[in-house]
Amino acid sequence: MIRPCTVVISGKGGTGKTTIASLLIDALIAAGERPILAVDADPNANLHEALGIALTETLGSMREEAFTRSIPPGMDRTGYIRYRFRRALAEAEGYDLLAMGRPEGSGCYCFPNALLTECIETLERGYRLVVVDSEAGMEHIARGTIKSPEILLIVSDPGARGMRTAGRIRDLAESLGLSRERIFLVVNRDRGEAAAESDLPLIARIPEDPAVGEADLAGTPIVGIPQESQARAAVRDLAARLIGECARRGE
């Protein structure tokens, strides 16, 4: 099976990456791009809340000894890994969600990071698209946790500070070997005013939408906002652009 198109959503903290990731996953599924592997690569996992599904296990909750000394009789390590990874997936209509989460206790992130890499490589070929809601910055790509994506979306607010951060993330991505042609800017919470200057190619402007703020305040899923809301309409357009970009990269 052909390797799926991987879309990584990055940017500084607080720019709305998870909101865009959840609406994008929903829009891609509505456009017929299924199944999707959604990956919440932020240790502070909350993509499941934005999507409105329950999360029972994360990679951070898995113990290292379970993959070495606790393999059940009659099962090899590869089979056990597939079994545990499948258990960690939260299944929903059109997509599965995998969450990194925080490691138990005071341990480092080394083992969950390694698990995330192995899990994506093990599972990805069963999906049409992989959408990764990354933690702030480029840590996962820098560490090699997430392999080089087909598309990197850098999310920023319209302000100068956010745009400078987006530029630094782009520079880091390029230094790690990602082609500039794969990197796009998403301006979130757009109020219709001129955004600060940026030399990143703009792929979408997502309007500031009261429906998103209301869902956030109420603690309800972002994907539950009305279909006619401004943010949802803009993300549908973004999804269409991404489908075209993925098709071109598969040629």
C-alpha positions in Angstrom: 0.0 0.0 0.0 1.3 3.5 -0.8 2.6 5.6 2.1 -0.1 8.1 3.2 0.3 11.8 2.9 1.4 13.2 6.2 0.4 16.7 7.3 2.0 18.2 10.4 0.5 21.2 12.1 3.1 23.3 14.0 3.5 26.8 15.5 4.0 28.5 18.8 1.8 27.7 21.7 -1.6 29.3 21.9 -2.1 29.9 18.2 -5.0 27.4 17.9 -3.2 24.4 16.4 -5.5 21.9 18.0 -8.6 23.8 16.9 -7.4 23.8 13.3 -6.3 20.1 13.5 -9.8 19.0 14.7 -11.7 21.0 12.1 -9.3 19.9 9.4 -9.7 16.2 10.3 -13.5 16.7 10.2 -13.3 18.5 6.8 -11.1 15.9 5.2 -13.4 13.1 6.3 -16.4 15.0 4.9 -14.5 15.3 1.6 -14.1 11.5 1.5 -10.5 11.4 2.5 -10.7 8.4 4.9 -9.4 6.6 6.9 -7.3 9.1 8.7 -4.7 8.5 11.4 -4.9 11.5 13.7 -1.9 11.9 16.0 -1.8 14.1 19.1 1.9 14.5 19.4 1.6 17.1 22.3 2.3 15.5 25.7 -0.6 17.7 27.0 -3.1 15.7 24.9 -6.3 17.5 24.2 -7.1 16.8 20.5 -9.6 14.1 21.6 -11.5 16.8 23.5 -11.7 19.0 20.4 -12.8 16.0 18.4 -15.3 14.9 21.0 -14.1 11.3 21.6 -12.9 9.5 24.7 -9.3 8.7 25.2 -8.4 5.7 27.4 -4.7 5.1 26.8 -1.7 7.1 25.6 1.8 6.1 24.6 3.1 7.9 27.7 1.1 5.6 29.9 2.8 2.5 28.5 5.7 1.0 30.4 8.9 0.1 28.8 9.2 -3.4 30.4 5.9 -4.4 28.8 7.7 -4.4 25.4 10.7 -6.4 26.7 9.9 -8.6 29.6 6.1 -8.8 29.7 5.3 -10.1 26.2 2.6 -12.9 26.5 3.6 -16.5 25.7 3.1 -17.4 22.1 3.4 -13.8 20.9 6.6 -12.2 19.4 7.6 -8.6 20.0 6.3 -7.4 16.7 2.9 -8.9 17.2 2.7 -7.6 20.7 3.6 -4.1 19.6 0.8 -4.2 17.0 -1.6 -5.4 19.6 -0.7 -2.7 22.1 -0.7 0.1 19.5 -4.2 -1.0 18.3 -5.4 -0.9 21.9 -4.1 2.7 22.2 -6.1 3.9 19.2 -9.3 5.7 19.9 -11.6 4.7 17.0 -14.2 7.1 15.5 -16.1 7.5 12.2 -13.5 7.9 9.5 -10.5 8.2 11.6 -8.4 6.7 14.5 -6.7 8.9 17.1 -3.3 8.1 18.7 -2.2 10.3 21.6 1.4 10.6 22.9 0.5 11.9 26.4 2.8 12.3 29.3 5.0 9.6 30.7 4.0 8.1 34.1 6.0 9.4 37.1 9.0 11.6 36.6 10.5 9.8 33.7 11.8 11.5 30.5 10.0 11.5 27.2 12.6 9.2 25.5 10.5 6.0 25.6 7.2 7.7 24.5 9.0 9.5 21.7 10.5 6.2 20.5 7.0 4.5 20.8 5.5 7.4 18.7 8.0 6.8 16.0 7.5 3.1 15.9 3.7 3.4 16.2 3.4 5.7 13.2 5.7 3.6 11.1 3.8 0.4 12.1 0.3 1.8 11.5 0.5 4.5 8.8 0.2 2.3 5.7 -3.4 1.5 6.7 -4.5 5.1 6.3 -5.0 7.5 3.5 -3.8 10.5 5.5 -1.9 11.2 8.7 -2.6 14.5 10.4 -0.3 15.4 13.3 -1.1 18.0 15.9 2.4 18.7 17.0 3.6 20.3 20.2 4.9 23.9 19.9 7.9 24.3 17.7 9.6 21.6 15.7 10.8 19.2 18.5 9.3 16.0 17.0 10.8 16.6 13.5 14.1 17.8 15.0 14.3 14.6 17.1 13.2 12.4 14.1 10.1 11.3 16.0 8.0 12.2 13.1 9.6 11.6 9.7 9.7 14.2 7.0 6.1 15.2 6.3 4.6 15.8 2.9 3.2 19.1 4.2 4.1 21.3 7.1 1.4 23.9 8.2 2.8 26.6 10.5 0.0 28.3 12.4 0.3 31.9 13.5 -1.8 34.7 14.7 -1.7 37.9 12.6 0.8 39.7 14.9 4.4 40.4 14.2 5.7 38.2 17.1 3.8 35.2 15.8 5.0 35.7 12.3 8.6 35.9 13.4 8.1 32.7 15.3 6.6 31.1 12.2 9.7 32.2 10.2 12.0 30.6 12.7 10.1 27.4 12.6 10.3 27.4 8.8 14.1 28.0 9.0 14.5 25.1 11.4 12.4 22.8 9.2 14.6 23.7 6.2 17.8 23.1 8.2 16.4 19.6 8.9 16.0 18.9 5.2 12.3 19.8 4.6 11.8 21.4 1.2 10.5 25.0 1.3 7.9 23.9 -1.2 6.3 21.8 1.5 5.9 24.5 4.1 2.8 26.8 4.3 1.5 29.5 6.6 -2.0 29.4 8.2 -3.1 32.7 9.8 -5.5 31.9 12.5 -7.9 34.3 14.4 -7.9 36.6 11.4 -9.9 39.8 12.0 -9.8 41.0 8.5 -7.0 43.4 9.1 -3.6 43.4 7.4 -1.4 40.7 9.0 2.3 41.3 9.8 4.6 40.7 6.9 5.9 37.2 6.2 7.7 35.5 3.3 6.0 32.2 4.0 3.5 31.1 1.3 0.0 31.7 2.8 -2.4 28.7 2.3 -5.3 29.8 4.5 -6.7 32.6 6.7 -9.0 31.3 9.4 -11.3 34.0 10.7 -11.7 34.7 14.4 -15.0 32.9 15.0 -17.3 33.4 18.0 -18.5 29.8 17.7 -15.0 28.5 18.4 -14.7 30.7 21.5 -18.1 29.7 22.8 -17.2 26.0 22.3 -13.9 26.5 24.1 -15.6 28.3 27.1 -18.3 25.7 27.3 -15.8 22.8 27.1 -17.7 21.3 24.1 -16.1 19.7 21.1 -14.8 22.2 18.5 -16.1 19.9 15.7 -19.6 20.6 17.1 -19.7 24.2 15.9 -22.2 25.0 13.2 -21.4 23.9 9.6 -22.0 27.5 8.4 -19.5 29.0 10.9 -16.8 31.1 9.4 -13.9 29.1 10.8 -15.4 25.8 9.6 -15.9 27.2 6.1 -12.3 28.5 5.9 -11.0 25.1 7.1 -13.0 23.3 4.4 -11.2 25.4 1.8 -7.9 24.6 3.5 -8.8 20.9 3.3 -9.5 21.2 -0.4 -6.1 22.8 -0.9 -4.3 20.1 1.0 -6.0 17.3 -0.9 -4.6 18.9 -4.1 -1.2 19.3 -2.6 -1.1 15.7 -1.4 -2.2 14.5 -4.9 0.6 16.4 -6.5 3.2 14.9 -4.2 1.9 11.5 -5.0 2.4 11.9 -8.7 
